[in-house]
């Protein structure tokens, strides 16, 4: 098993998401199950190769988040770990709010 290499801890979080390969036209609809300031894990019906550049959109009932990133790792038949590489300031504030809520045990917004 690989050693833990995350820069920040991930917390349980539930939200709808779409992952779009940089060259792709059809987003992969998935569900976020863990979230951190640097990435997330998505439960997805299909996965992309490790290192694939992606655009990520996460939606809750009240907010949404967008970032560019890449696939950090794959768990076959489960989903993918995504690393956020480029996040605009507005979306960084949304992410910080969600992570704080998740840290306090309130990370399961209605979706």
Phi, psi and omega in degrees: 000140180290142176290151177296125182234013181289144178282330179224151181290152174259149181235151177302134182201137180237125177197159174283149179213160171229136177240126181240120175299142183309322181264357186276164179245337183248119180288152173270118178278129184211186181229132176284135176242340178218148183217143172218178177290342184248357181174188180204167171247132178243135173275118188225146179291333176223159179236160176254166181290149176304135180091352180295127175292138182220161166251135183242133173234127179239134183234134167244183181296327187250341186219167171217161185222142176224144176202159170260144182198204177209162177284119181274322179199165181234140169243102184309140180064012177233301183167207186221147169268128181247142178250127177279128181248329183219115182229128178291151183308318180301314182288332175296322177295319176299314180300315179300319179297315180295316182295319178299315178298319179294320178300324181273006177084017180243032188271025180238073180292159176292140179234000000 
